[in-house]
Amino acid sequence: MHDYSTKLRDLLILARPRLAVRHRLEFKRCFGAVAGYVDGNIFVSCGKFGVALRLPSQTLNELFREEDVLHLKYFPNGHVKKEYAVIPSRIIEDQGRFKKLVDSSIKYASLISSN
């Protein structure tokens, strides 16, 4: 569990170094993984599946056209978390692209809570 939390923190620090300064950032256990919350809203998850971002449907539709982007399931026979995409390492390593996806995820999570 600690490893997922550390991995998630490290990735977010690389993508958005001032995220924790501008927003309230929290990490909580979630189905054997770690969920990241910004201002009380979940926007990212990290577990044995990798890293998943909560994103708007248009962004998800674009991502799912890429064959290595997967739907998030916390358990092999569990249901699909429809608002999430598991982000492959090649996208995470593309810092510019990953940063845009993190920004989109934060914005989307904030909009969902204000509705």
C-alpha positions as CSV (number, residue, x, y, z in Angstrom):
1,M,0.0,0.0,0.0
2,H,2.8,2.4,0.9
3,D,4.5,1.7,-2.4
4,Y,1.4,2.8,-4.4
5,S,1.1,5.9,-2.3
6,T,4.8,6.8,-2.9
7,K,4.5,6.1,-6.6
8,L,1.5,8.3,-6.9
9,R,3.0,11.1,-4.9
10,D,6.2,11.0,-7.0
11,L,4.3,11.0,-10.3
12,L,2.2,13.9,-9.2
13,I,5.2,15.9,-8.0
14,L,6.8,15.4,-11.4
15,A,3.7,16.4,-13.3
16,R,2.5,19.2,-11.0
17,P,5.1,20.2,-8.4
18,R,2.8,22.9,-6.8
19,L,-0.4,20.8,-6.7
20,A,-0.3,20.3,-3.0
21,V,0.3,24.1,-2.5
22,R,-2.7,25.1,-4.7
23,H,-5.1,22.4,-3.6
24,R,-5.8,20.1,-0.6
25,L,-4.2,16.8,-1.7
26,E,-5.0,13.6,0.1
27,F,-4.4,9.9,-0.4
28,K,-6.6,7.2,1.0
29,R,-6.9,3.4,0.6
30,C,-9.4,2.2,-1.9
31,F,-10.0,-1.5,-2.8
32,G,-6.4,-2.5,-2.2
33,A,-5.1,0.5,-4.1
34,V,-4.5,4.2,-3.2
35,A,-6.8,6.9,-4.4
36,G,-5.7,10.5,-4.8
37,Y,-8.1,13.3,-3.8
38,V,-7.9,17.0,-4.7
39,D,-10.0,19.3,-2.6
40,G,-12.0,16.3,-1.5
41,N,-12.6,14.8,-4.9
42,I,-11.1,11.6,-6.2
43,F,-9.1,12.1,-9.4
44,V,-6.5,9.4,-9.6
45,S,-5.9,5.8,-8.4
46,C,-2.8,3.7,-8.2
47,G,-2.6,-0.1,-7.6
48,K,-1.5,-3.3,-9.1
49,F,-3.3,-2.2,-12.3
50,G,-1.0,0.8,-12.6
51,V,-2.2,4.4,-12.6
52,A,-5.7,5.4,-13.5
53,L,-7.0,8.9,-14.0
54,R,-10.7,10.1,-13.8
55,L,-11.4,11.9,-17.0
56,P,-14.3,13.4,-19.0
57,S,-15.9,11.1,-21.5
58,Q,-14.5,12.9,-24.6
59,T,-10.9,12.5,-23.3
60,L,-11.7,8.8,-22.4
61,N,-13.0,8.1,-25.9
62,E,-9.8,9.5,-27.4
63,L,-7.6,7.5,-25.0
64,F,-9.5,4.2,-25.5
65,R,-8.7,4.3,-29.2
66,E,-5.1,3.5,-28.2
67,E,-4.9,-0.3,-27.7
68,D,-2.8,-0.1,-24.5
69,V,-5.1,2.2,-22.6
70,L,-7.4,0.1,-20.4
71,H,-10.5,0.4,-18.4
72,L,-10.1,0.4,-14.7
73,K,-11.3,-2.6,-12.7
74,Y,-10.1,-3.0,-9.1
75,F,-10.8,-6.7,-9.2
76,P,-10.5,-9.2,-12.2
77,N,-14.2,-10.0,-12.1
78,G,-15.2,-6.5,-10.8
79,H,-17.2,-3.9,-12.6
80,V,-15.5,-1.3,-14.9
81,K,-15.1,2.1,-13.4
82,K,-16.5,4.1,-16.3
83,E,-14.9,7.4,-15.6
84,Y,-11.3,6.1,-15.4
85,A,-8.6,5.1,-17.9
86,V,-5.5,3.1,-16.8
87,I,-2.6,5.1,-18.3
88,P,0.2,3.1,-19.8
89,S,3.8,3.9,-18.9
90,R,4.6,5.3,-22.3
91,I,2.1,8.1,-21.7
92,I,3.2,8.6,-18.1
93,E,6.8,9.0,-19.4
94,D,5.7,11.6,-21.9
95,Q,5.7,14.3,-19.3
96,G,3.9,16.9,-21.4
97,R,1.1,14.6,-22.2
98,F,0.8,13.2,-18.7
99,K,0.7,16.7,-17.3
100,K,-2.2,17.6,-19.6
101,L,-4.1,14.5,-18.5
102,V,-3.5,15.2,-14.8
103,D,-4.7,18.8,-15.3
104,S,-7.8,17.5,-17.1
105,S,-8.5,15.0,-14.4
106,I,-8.2,17.6,-11.6
107,K,-10.5,20.0,-13.5
108,Y,-13.0,17.2,-14.2
109,A,-13.1,16.0,-10.6
110,S,-13.6,19.6,-9.4
111,L,-16.5,20.1,-11.9
112,I,-18.2,16.9,-10.9
113,S,-18.3,18.0,-7.2
114,S,-19.7,21.4,-8.0
115,N,-22.7,20.0,-9.8
